[in-house]
Amino acid sequence: MFPLPDRLISIGRHEDNDLVFNESEISRYHAQLIPDTGGFIIRDLGSRNGIHVNERRTMECKLNPGDRLRLDPLILLYEQDFPKPDRAAPVAAAKRPGLAEPARPQPEAELARQNRELTVRLDAAQQMATTVDQRVAELERQQHWLQQQLTALEQRVAVGDPTGREPAGLETMKFVVIGRTDTTGP
């Protein structure tokens, strides 16, 4: 059981995360749990294997009690059956004799947490940029192939075959214009 504090929680393989899972299938900065009214939203940070809520892959999803969260190879069950801590209780308990005052977060610790959060966001943005760059390269390869096909079709039309189909019986032969014999032309 991992009790969830009411703040942003980072999940991943890297030790900077709030929830660290040392599994090779989990990305260094895999996902975030974002506090939301009455619960949390899970957000994928561009992880390699993604996140699945109730066996549906998602980039972001509001979690409901009983939801099964899959971070391959782990399956986590999201529950809300324990009460949220009363924010006034620690102060009242500290005033009782014999009890020490609860520890307050140090400014350095808060800055380190904010730094980790920004690092996670930067890493996610860089992973998304890499994915976009890969998709652009694939589209450029497809565009180049289509341009080659168009050029070949235009050459077929230039030699008198407007349909681009091969003449019957010559399915294995191809004619491509590779130059001109009259070098005095325009």
Summary of the structure (lengths in Angstrom):
residues: 186
radius of gyration: 30.1
end to end distance: 80.8
largest distance: 108.1
contacts: 391
relative contact order: 0.09
helix: 32%
strand: 19%
